[in-house]
Amino acid sequence: MFNNRKFLGYMLVLVIGTMLLSACAPSDATPTPDPEVIYTQVAMTVQAGLTQTAEAMPTATQTETPVPTQTLEPTLAASPTVDSTPTQTIQPTIARPPNPDRADWVTQVPADGTTMFPDQAFNLVWTVKNTGTTTWNTRYQVRYFLTDTTLRFGSADIKFPKDVKPNESVDLTLSMKAPNRAGEYNTVWVLTNADGANFYTLYLKIRVGGSTPTASPTATANPTSTETPIVTPNP
């Protein structure tokens, strides 16, 4: 910008000098041009020079300011989680020795499904065999197992009547009475050793129907009259 102003000053000085020289020249010289015309030409010349100068000067290239790219924040690697819940410790199972008391059912009277009259008294006999390795003694018992005491059929717990060695059998007899209402009934009992451990289950299923039988009257025979023979004395 400073050089352009300097150049314009030079041109103005040149123009003024030319006008002064023209004024001092003889009259037969070439007629002096109109100062307005000269000023216009000078201005156009200056403008042209400015244009050429401006074109000659390198244009400033606008540089784009780079847009800052988004900086990715470093991601933290997931640390493994530790389960603080204590693991359940599996307790070792302790093998218990098998119960040496064993039994097998042999027979029973009455058989399952027997129909009885209400309040009918009867004896239940279970015959069982000792298939274990111990001898059953008289401290062994037959005990009622259910909670409904009405299904005892009126019988109490009993003890074994004798010692029973392995492979021997014994008859276990309970005095019972059938329920007084019709229906099906099931009673459950267990064999218990001297230590109070149950080792075998016994049960009986009966039906109760009809009514209590009544004793029919016995027929009394009418007495027959016998004629007494008349003995006639011999003369």
C-alpha positions in Angstrom: 0.0 0.0 0.0 2.9 2.4 0.7 4.5 1.8 -2.7 1.2 2.7 -4.4 0.9 6.0 -2.7 4.5 6.8 -3.6 3.9 6.0 -7.2 0.8 8.3 -7.3 2.9 11.1 -5.8 5.5 10.7 -8.5 2.8 10.8 -11.2 1.3 14.0 -9.8 4.6 15.8 -9.7 5.2 14.7 -13.3 1.9 16.1 -14.4 2.4 19.4 -12.7 5.8 19.8 -14.1 4.5 19.2 -17.6 1.9 21.8 -17.2 4.4 24.4 -16.1 6.7 23.7 -19.0 3.8 24.1 -21.3 2.9 27.5 -19.9 6.4 28.7 -20.4 6.7 27.6 -24.0 6.4 30.1 -27.0 3.0 30.8 -28.4 3.5 29.0 -31.7 4.0 25.8 -29.9 1.4 23.1 -29.7 -1.7 24.2 -27.9 -1.8 23.3 -24.2 -4.2 20.5 -23.5 -7.1 21.0 -21.2 -5.9 20.3 -17.6 -9.0 18.3 -16.9 -8.2 16.0 -19.7 -4.7 15.6 -18.6 -5.8 14.9 -15.0 -8.3 12.3 -16.2 -5.5 10.6 -18.3 -3.2 10.7 -15.3 -5.8 9.2 -13.0 -6.5 6.5 -15.6 -2.8 5.8 -15.9 -2.5 5.7 -12.1 -5.5 3.4 -11.9 -4.1 1.1 -14.5 -0.7 1.0 -12.7 -2.5 0.2 -9.5 -4.4 -2.6 -11.2 -1.2 -4.0 -12.8 0.5 -3.7 -9.5 -2.3 -5.4 -7.7 -2.3 -8.2 -10.3 1.4 -8.6 -10.0 1.3 -9.0 -6.3 0.7 -12.5 -5.1 -2.8 -13.0 -3.6 -2.9 -14.2 -0.1 -4.4 -17.7 -0.2 -6.9 -18.3 2.6 -5.9 -21.3 4.5 -8.6 -23.2 6.2 -8.1 -23.7 9.8 -8.3 -27.5 10.4 -11.3 -28.4 12.5 -10.0 -30.3 15.5 -11.0 -33.9 15.3 -12.7 -35.4 18.3 -10.2 -37.0 20.6 -11.2 -40.4 21.7 -10.8 -40.9 25.3 -9.1 -44.1 26.2 -11.5 -46.8 27.4 -10.6 -48.5 30.5 -10.4 -52.3 30.1 -13.0 -54.0 32.2 -11.4 -55.7 35.1 -12.6 -59.1 36.0 -15.2 -59.2 38.7 -14.6 -61.4 41.7 -17.7 -63.1 43.1 -17.6 -62.4 46.8 -20.3 -65.0 47.4 -18.8 -67.8 49.4 -19.0 -71.1 47.6 -21.0 -73.8 49.3 -18.8 -76.4 50.8 -20.0 -79.9 50.0 -20.0 -81.9 53.1 -18.7 -85.4 52.6 -21.4 -88.0 53.0 -20.7 -90.5 55.7 -21.6 -94.0 54.7 -23.7 -95.6 57.4 -23.5 -99.3 58.0 -26.6 -101.1 56.8 -29.2 -102.0 59.4 -28.6 -105.6 60.4 -32.4 -106.0 61.2 -34.3 -107.2 58.2 -37.6 -109.0 57.7 -39.8 -110.5 55.0 -43.6 -110.9 55.0 -44.7 -114.5 54.9 -48.5 -114.4 55.4 -51.3 -112.8 57.3 -54.8 -113.6 58.5 -57.3 -112.1 57.6 -56.2 -111.4 54.0 -56.3 -107.9 52.6 -59.7 -106.9 51.3 -61.7 -109.0 53.7 -65.2 -107.7 54.4 -66.3 -107.5 58.0 -69.4 -106.4 59.8 -69.3 -103.1 61.8 -67.6 -103.6 65.3 -66.6 -107.1 64.4 -63.9 -108.4 66.7 -61.0 -110.4 65.1 -57.4 -111.3 65.5 -54.8 -110.1 63.0 -51.9 -112.5 62.7 -48.8 -111.4 60.7 -46.2 -114.1 60.1 -42.7 -112.6 59.4 -39.3 -114.1 58.8 -36.0 -112.8 60.2 -33.8 -112.3 57.2 -31.2 -110.1 59.0 -28.1 -110.9 61.0 -29.4 -110.2 64.5 -31.6 -112.2 66.8 -34.9 -110.5 67.6 -35.6 -110.6 71.3 -38.6 -109.7 73.4 -37.7 -106.0 73.4 -38.6 -105.8 69.8 -42.1 -104.4 69.2 -44.9 -104.1 66.7 -45.9 -100.4 66.9 -48.7 -98.4 65.3 -47.4 -96.0 62.6 -50.2 -93.6 61.6 -51.4 -90.5 63.4 -55.2 -91.3 63.2 -55.7 -93.4 66.3 -59.1 -94.7 65.0 -57.2 -96.8 62.5 -55.6 -98.8 65.3 -58.8 -100.8 65.2 -58.7 -100.9 69.0 -55.3 -102.7 69.2 -52.3 -101.6 71.4 -48.6 -102.0 70.6 -47.2 -105.4 71.4 -43.8 -106.9 72.0 -42.4 -110.0 70.3 -43.5 -113.1 72.1 -40.1 -114.8 71.8 -36.6 -114.6 70.5 -36.3 -115.1 66.8 -33.0 -116.0 65.3 -32.0 -115.3 61.6 -34.0 -117.4 59.1 -36.6 -118.1 61.8 -40.3 -117.0 61.6 -42.7 -115.7 64.2 -46.4 -115.0 64.5 -47.3 -111.5 65.7 -50.9 -111.4 66.8 -53.0 -108.2 67.5 -56.6 -108.2 68.8 -58.6 -105.9 66.7 -62.2 -104.6 66.2 -63.6 -103.4 62.8 -64.8 -99.8 62.6 -68.6 -99.3 63.1 -69.1 -97.5 59.8 -69.1 -99.0 56.3 -66.1 -98.2 54.1 -62.5 -99.2 53.3 -59.9 -99.0 56.0 -56.1 -99.4 56.0 -54.0 -99.8 59.1 -50.2 -99.5 59.1 -47.7 -100.8 61.7 -43.9 -101.2 61.9 -41.4 -103.5 63.4 -39.1 -101.7 65.8 -35.8 -103.0 67.2 -34.6 -102.7 70.8 -32.9 -99.3 70.0 -36.2 -97.8 68.8 -35.3 -98.0 65.0 -38.1 -99.0 62.6 -36.9 -101.6 60.1 -40.0 -103.1 58.5 -43.6 -102.1 57.6 -46.8 -104.1 57.9 -50.4 -103.2 56.9 -53.9 -104.5 56.6 -56.7 -103.4 54.4 -60.3 -104.4 55.2 -63.8 -103.4 54.1 -66.7 -102.8 56.5 -70.2 -103.3 55.2 -73.7 -104.4 56.1 -74.9 -104.3 59.7 -74.0 -106.1 62.8 -75.3 -109.6 62.6 -77.9 -110.5 65.2 -78.1 -113.9 66.7 -81.1 -115.8 65.4 -83.3 -117.4 68.1 -82.9 -121.2 68.4 -86.0 -123.2 67.9 -87.3 -125.0 70.9 -88.7 -128.4 70.2 -92.2 -129.0 71.6 -92.1 -131.8 74.2 -93.7 -135.0 72.9 -96.1 -136.8 75.3 -95.4 -140.4 75.8 -98.2 -142.7 76.9 -97.5 -144.8 79.9 -98.4 -148.3 79.2 -101.0 -149.7 81.5 -99.8 -152.9 82.9 -102.6 -155.3 83.6 -101.7 -157.8 86.3 -102.2 -161.3 85.4 -104.8 -163.0 87.4 
